[in-house]
């Protein structure tokens, strides 16, 4: 199965970076504008609507409309794992409904002094059977721009850069 990985050092404390990624508000701030993300509903593991934190078992219903011209695509993710220690943390979201046959996104956070290393790892399978499998490794090209932008937005939000988070690119 193809895997995409991006690693970035964030000049912000581990706790801040971890908390920034713990809510749907963080997800909205990290998603590039051109994806036209809509969070349509969130249910916690106990059935609670709109929980404050994305705990293991949380289900997120959303839709995306890339570039505003592609028909909206429904995407349902479930947080399947969420754990942390004093100096590292991880959470995993898996797509249960959406445009991919498989999407497993592991978010890893490593404390390094006053900084944090952020690692995004995505294991995926494209639609369209054998054709999608053959083209799978090429999808990394599309992921690169999206994850570069997500990491830039994280740095802008947490390092106090003058770059507006709403900018893309």
Secondary structure, DSSP 8 states (H G I E B T S, - for coil): -EEEEEEEEESS-HHHHHHHTSSHHHHHHHS-GGG--EEEEEE-TTS-BT-SS--TT-EEEEEE-GGGTS--EEEEEEEEEEEE-SSEEEEEEEEEESSSSEEEEEEEEEEETTEEEEEEEEEEE-SSHHHHHHHGGGGHHHHHHHHHHHHHHHHHHHHT-SS-TT---
